[in-house]
Amino acid sequence: MQLVHFSWGLIWYTLLTCQVNAFEYNITLSHNGPVVLGGTISFKADIFYNDERPSGTFKYKWSDNALIPHIYETDRTSNTTTYWSLNILPENYTVGIYEVEVIVSKYYLMLWYRLTSVRTKFYVTQFLNGDIEIKQSNKTLMDTYVSSASEANVTVNIREGDIDYLMKATTVSIYWFIDCKYFGQTNDLNFLYNFTNSDTSHMLEALVVASYDSPTTTILPPTATSPVTTIVSNITVEEMVTSSIPNNSITIKPTLASITPIPLDDVPNTSISSINISLPYICFNSSIIPPDPNKTYGYFTKKIDVRAPIMNITVEGTNWIQPWDMLSLNVTCKGSGPFNKCLYFHRGKYNITGNETCDSGDHLYSCNFSIIHYFLEPSVYTILIMLNNDVSKQIYPLTINIYKVTTKPQLSVIVVPVSCSLAAVVLIIFGIAYYIQSRARFTVEVADFDFGQNNPEMEYKTFTERLRDSFNNTLRPGNKRISVRQPYYGSMNH
């Protein structure tokens, strides 16, 4: 009987195991490391089934490979996401690489079956982890370029797990350097500076020094109304003590208070060799000062490039033209190159929204370019000039007026033809009157030449002689009537 139960249990277990293993489960494991020695690191595991969140009851088992391994197993849960936080204590960890594993099991038919597991590595560092962040005009700069026109807020951005460990320190000091020049000390993580020289590069360095030594307190004898003031390095704790409180207890909570940094004018361009402070790691790790093993350091560097923003956009040329005339404008501006230019043409007036982008513009090394365009129809147009460089963006709307002129004939076009026409009429009338007057002066009679009559004097003369005599008689003085007789051809001798 026991053999039968054992056989059925084995078959049932085999079937369930095969069914569970046939599922395609996947785990993504992430963390927020690296972590400084003494800090805290958090891990996150997400389980998926065929790229979707599965349903059911799960159990997660965490472990690492520290000197004394840490093991943590969750209760049964339906969540497909689980978290685990580790305190990286110096007793169990040293600086180096470690590994964490998570095993996922699923509850199925009154039994727990292992689905899958995954491992990941994390780093334990000697220094505080983070970076230098720069803000200008309430905007975080995502690259290394800094504007020379506004003040820069330089901030040491430490990862969350490390900042929690830093808050446990008794003293925290931050030392600031620019190009190996000492610019002061602050007790917070902010530093204000204005980089006024454009087209230059600088190296920023920040050294965070945290001490975890037990503070030495000096307590004055209390009175009924006097306060007890305990000064521990840069931390001041004040507590009012009255006679009704016989036992005085003082709690010291170090904070990264916002304290005004040392004025830069008081320590202008001070070299690191001239300050009486033992600061390791500064100036590209060229310092030979050994670090204090009882302190935690954070060394942060960032190279920045100072650029002048785009200013004073000037447009030369006329923006009032007629249709089909060529628009020719020249645009100049001031600022640090290179520049990116985009031109957009809009019909009518355009209101800037601030969401305009210039993704595929022309690359310019100097801010000097021309705008040449033809407009065919009379209207009002807007040319949107978008310019940006590494630190600024400018949008300049330019209104173009295309006007059509109504052509009116000039006065000379009317006066000259009318005057010429009147003069021609006058000349014609004058010519006709002169002709009539000239005809009235002379009376021309038609001569009646009677050549049929007999004239004895002309019988002996030839025709040519008689014709000559007739003309001579006509031209004599006193003869105003011209009479020409027709010759008598019957008796004319040829």
DASULVEN-V807227 format. One record per run of one state. SS is the DSSP state (A for helix, B for strand, O for the rest). FROM is the first residue (numbers start at 0). TO is the last residue. If there is no record, write none. Layout:
ss->{SS,SS}
from->{FROM,FROM}
to->{TO,TO}
//
This chain:
ss->{O,A,O,B,O,B,O,B,O,B,O,B,O,B,O,B,O,B,O,B,O,B,O,B,O,B,O,B,O,B,O,B,O,A,O,B,O,B,O,B,O,B,O,B,O,B,O,B,A,O,A,O,B,O,B,O,B,O,B,O,B,O,B,O,B,O,B,O,B,O,A,O,A,O,A,O}
from->{0,1,22,24,31,34,36,39,49,51,52,56,64,70,73,76,77,80,87,95,108,110,125,126,127,129,136,138,140,144,147,151,158,159,166,170,178,180,186,189,193,199,211,226,232,234,240,269,271,274,281,285,294,307,310,316,319,322,325,334,338,347,361,364,367,374,378,388,392,403,410,441,455,458,462,474}
to->{0,21,23,30,33,35,38,48,50,51,55,63,69,72,75,76,79,86,94,107,109,124,125,126,128,135,137,139,143,146,150,157,158,165,169,177,179,185,188,192,198,210,225,231,233,239,268,270,273,280,284,293,306,309,315,318,321,324,333,337,346,360,363,366,373,377,387,391,402,409,440,454,457,461,473,493}
//
